[in-house]
Amino acid sequence: MKVKLLSHTPDAEKLVATAAKLCYSSSDIESLRDGLTEDKVESFIDMIVSIGHESVLEHVSFTFGIEGISRACSHQLVRHRIASYSQKSQRYVNENGFEFITPPAIAELPEAKSEFDRTISEITKSYEKLAALLTEKHTAEFIKQGMDEKTARSKASKLANEDARFVLPNACETKIVVTMNVRSLFNFFRHRCCNRAQWEIRAVANEMLRQCLETAPHLFAHAGPSCVAEGKCPEGKMTCGKINEVREYFSAMKTGNA
């Protein structure tokens, strides 16, 4: 798994503080930033987070490049609706010899790992055979329509991917670019940094938060799973039961010791 912060709104913390100041001040737009020292920026952020005034967080966004994750993980990621996504297409990109993600629990058990690898190998062969058969079928049809063979085969191979991809597994590796505003990131971290989240997306979320903290440490000091961000676990009987350990982990992350 690789997560890289590609871009973010410049001067993120000051922009959030500026938007917050507008809501509670008679200052005109030109003078809004006057007197916004680092201490006052931190004070505004603390205030708006403490009272739940999260709309001002929407003025700032962060863009991440994520690769080396499974389709199972990306399916969970794109369920976070207030975001923008651009993902490697299995329709336009041929997946012959595709990379795949092996869950740690499977990798640790030799018998399970052997079965997993055998299944992936069979799927790989099936995908390649289906793609080849469909390419030949579509090529012949395009040639009948008067298309030259080179053009027909190129178009046919792309068309073949559309249907051959139906046999690809959730383990298939994918790449995705994600942009979220800070309010959406707070929500994402509350759900996906939680111990109850699936291991892969939790690893992605934790790394995203770590990189956000490097860029806007005071703003994201308020982020994390619910037991950190809100001071309590919302999972009821489904709680992981490790609230103190979780808080210690994120406290260390925020001080650069994780």
N, C-alpha and C positions, 0 to 999 in steps of 0.2 A: 504493500500500500504506500502511495506517495501523495501527500497533500501539500500544495504550494499556494500561498497567498499571492495572487497575480496583481491585484490592484485594490485600491480602496479610496474612499472620498478623502481628499487632503484635509489636514487639520480637523480631523473627525471630532475630537472632544470639544474643541472650541465652537464648531458649528452646532453641535447639540446644545451647548450652553447658550449660544446666541439665540437659537430658536426658543429655548426655554425662557430666556430673559424677555423676549418679545411678548410672551403671554402674561408676564407679571410686571411689565414696566410700560411707562408712557413714552419711552425713548423712541425717536424716529429711526428708520432703517439705517441711515447713514451713521448714526452714533451708537448703534446697538453694541458694537464690539469695544467701545471705549470703556476702559477700566476692567476689562475681562482678564484679570491676571490668572495665573495658573491656579492659585488658591480659590479664586471665585469660580473658575470653570469647574473645579472639583466640587465646590459647594453646590452649584446649580445641578450637577449630575446627581449628587447624593440626594438632593431635594426631590428632583423629578422621579427618581427611581423609588424613593421611600413613599411617595404618595401615589405611585402607579400611573404617572403621567407619561406613558410610553410613546405617545404619538410623535413626540419630538425626536425620538430615536430613528424614525423612518427617513429622516433627511440624510442619513449616512449609510453607505452600503459597502460591502466587501465582496470581492470576487476571488474564487478559489479554483484551481485546477486540481482534479482528483483522478488518479489512475491506479491500476492494480487492485481494483475492487471488483466484486462479483456483480452480476445482474441482480442477484437477490438483494444485495446492499443498495444498489441504485434504485430499485423499485421502492424501497423504503424511503430513500432520500427524496424522491420526486413527489412523495405524498405531502411534503411540506409545500403548500400551494402558493404562498406569497413569496415567490422566488423566480428566478429565470434560469433555465437549464439548456445546455447544448451538449448532446451526448453522441458518442461514436455510433454510427448507424450500422445495424446488422443487415440493412437493406442494400446500402451502397458499398459497404466494406466486406470483402470476401473473408470468411472466417476459417479457411483451410488451415489446419494446424493451430487452431485457436489456443490462446493461453487460458488457464483456468485457476480458480482459487480453491484451495483445499482447507476446509475447516480444521482448526487445531485439534479438536477432539478426534477427528478421523485420522489425522496425521500421526497422532500419538499411539494409535492402536494398529499394529501391523496387519492384522486380518482385515480390518475396515479399510485401511489405506490401499491394500491390494485390490479389494473389491471396487473401491472408488476409482482407482487408476484404470482397472479393466473396463469399467463402464464408460469412462471418459474416452478411452481408446476406441471403443465400439461406436460411440456417438461421433467421434471425429471421422471415422471411416464412413459412417452412414451419411454424414453431412457432405463429405467430399464426393461420394458416389451420387447422391441426389443432385448436387450442384452440377456435376458432369452430365448426368442424364438430362436434366432440364435445359442445360446449355445447348446440347445437341438438338433437342426438340425445338427450342425457340429459334436456333440458328437456321434449321431447315425451313421453318415457317417464314422467317424474314427473307430468306433467299427466294422462296416461292413468290414473295411479294415484289421481287425485283431488286432487292438490296444486294450490294456486293458482299462477298463472303467475310472480309475483314470487318466491315462495319456491322454486319449481321452478328458475327460472333461476339464482338465487343458489347453490343446492346443485349444480346442473349445472356451473356454471363452475368450482367448486372440484374437482369430480370430473374435469373435462376436463384440468385441470393434471396429474393423475396420469399420464396417458398421453402428453400432448403433450410433456412434459419429456424423453421418450426421445430426441428429436432434438437436445437441447441439447448444446453442446460442452464439452470440458474447460476451454476458455477462459472460460466463463461466470463472472462475478464472484460471489463469495460472502462472507458475513460469519460469524464464529464466535467464541464465547466459550470460552476454554480455561482450565482450572485444573489445575495440576500441583504436586506436592510437590517439594521441592528435590532430592531424590534423583533423581526422574524428570527434572527440569530438567537436572541434571548429565549424565544419559544423553542427553537430547535435544540438548544443546549439543555433546557429543562427536561425535555423528553429523551434526548439521545445520549446525553452524558450520564444518564441514570444507570445504575447497575442492572436494572431490569431490561434495559435495551439490549438488542442482539449484539453479540461481541464485535462484529465487523463495523457496523455503523457507529457503535460506541467509540471504537478506536478512531474512526474518521472525525467524529464530533470532538473528541478530546484534543486531537491534533489541531483542528480548526480553532478551537478556543485558545490553545496555547499560542498560536500565531497571532490571534487577535489581541491577546494580552501583551505581546511584544510591541504591537503597533499602538494600541490605545489602552494602556494598563488600568487607568482609573475607570474608564467607561466599562470595561469588561470585568472589573473587580466584582461587579454585581451579578455576573453571569455564572451559570453552572447548572447542575441538576437541581430539581426542586428543593431537595433537603438543604442545599447550599444557598440558592437564590431566594427561596421563600422561607427558609428556616424550618420547614417541616416536610415530611414525606406524604404524598397524596395517595400512595398505593394501598393503604389500609392493610388487610391481611396478606396482601401480595408483596409487602415490603421486603427488601433484601436483608434487613436486619443488621446492616453494617453502616449505619448512619455516621458514626464517629470516624470510621476508617475512610469513608467517602469524603467527609469534610476535611480530614487531614490531608488526603491526596490533593484536593483542589486548593487547599491553603498553601501547600508546598508548590503547586503549579504557579500560583499567583505571586509567589516570592522568588520564582525561578529555580526552585530546588527539586522539582519533580522530574 
